């Protein structure tokens, strides 16, 4: 069973967007274009991760594989249900 110490950064520009990187390397392997969209990385937590560990919205094995292959794992915000977005489009004035 392999293990890795990772650091998780949250985006300063987009809610619920996170970058997982190897703690010892930090954000050095993240492409500049991605960092422009991600914004300033705000450290959310550091943790020891194993392949069979449960994570909230990511597969630990996929996270470790992406970090080993490309130097980072990007977790995008969850998809919003279309009907919830429509709630904000409806008029808010009351009709009597």
Secondary structure, DSSP 8 states (H G I E B T S, - for coil): --EEEEEEEE-SSSTT-EEEEETTTGGGGS-HHHHHHH-S-EEEEEEEEETT-B-SSSBHHHHHHHHHHHS-EEE------HHHHHTTTS--S---
